[in-house]
């Protein structure tokens, strides 16, 4: 049985760019959205716009997908921008915590103030 492909949809909502990811965010899916995420973050930070991830349609995630999101967040912060997880299913936050992506335990040098991607 074939798994559905990962897709990305971009939407501007007021002062933010909404990045909606749908389908699996795993090793195969993360490779498909990596460039789109990077391009969106670069454009948003250049225009001084915040970016929010809508992960409500993600069907599964693995470590590669989480690392991609972490890398995207790092890129946003390094460019003076802001990225947050706007919407995600409860299981997604539980998956993040189970592999150590948790604001309470994070020692990420890109966590400035409350700008932590992994807050629930």
Secondary structure, 3 states (H helix, E strand, C coil): CCCCCCEEEEEEECCEEEEEEEEEECHHHHHHHHHHHHHHHHHHHHCCCEEEEEEEEEEEECHHHHHHHHHHHHHHHHCCCCEEEEEECHHHHHHHHHCCCCCCCCCCCCCECCECCCCC
